[in-house]
Amino acid sequence: MKQLKSLLIAAVLLLGLSQTANAQSKVAHIDVSELMSQMPEMKAANSQLEQLSKSYDTEYRTMVQEFQAKIKKYDGEAATAGDALNETRAKEVQDLQQRIQQYQQNATKELQDKQEAIYKPILEKSRNAIQKVARAKGYLYVLDASTGSGVILADGPDLMADVKKELGF
């Protein structure tokens, strides 16, 4: 009876260990950031965003140069101009400064919105490929191994090569 009890305990422990090993084999990882950075669509998207950023930057620099030129001109003429003209010019400079700040805020928001709109389909495409590969390989969970994602150790199966193959690169 004692041997049967020991045998039963051993069988339960063995079953538990095999279940744990089986559960561990159903987890994989992939560095989503690295995957997306290597996608051809991402390179095109980054190029497009860079061009847009440069156009905003050029416009901003033009506005700042105009602002600086007016300040220099008005400072040079302030002594000879009347109080009413100086007051009008000060208001004009202040308005121009506010327009520059507003432009900078709008440009930043538009650039962020554009980035979101451009990256969203790329992220969806990568996510769909990851899910397809994971399901085909029988994984129940796929962890994002990108830096800062919370994954501390990623020694398990890496799906990067299979997902790249799925995406065609």
URSULFEN-V454171 format. One line per field, one symbol per residue. ss: DSSP state (H for helix, E for strand, L for the rest). phi: phi as a letter, one per 40 degrees, with the letter a starting at -180 (. if undefined). burial: b if it has 24 or more other ideal C-beta (glycine too) atoms within 12 Angstrom, else e. A space follows every 50 residues. Layout:
ss->???
phi->???
burial->???
This chain:
ss->LHHHHHHHHHHHHHHHHHHHHHHHLLEEEELHHHHHHHLHHHHHHHHHHH HHHHHHHHHHHHHHHHHHHHHHHHHHHLLLLLHHHHHHHHHHHHHHHHHH HHHHHHHHHHHHHHHHHHHHHHHHHHHHHHHHHHHHHLLLEEEELLLLLL LLLLLLEELHHHHHHHHLL
phi->.cccccccccccccccccccccccccbbaaccccdccccdcccccccccc cccccccccccccccccccccccccccdcccccccccccccccccccccc cccccccccccccccdcccdcccccccccccccccccgccbbccccdgch ccbbcccbcdcccccccga
burial->eeeeeeeeeeeeeeeeeeeeeeeeeebbbbbbebbbeebebbeebeeebe ebeeebeeebeebeeebeebeeebeeeeeeeeeeeeeebeeebeebeeeb eebeeebeeebeeeeeebbeebbebbbebbbebbeebebeebbbbeeeee eeeeeebbbbebbbebbee
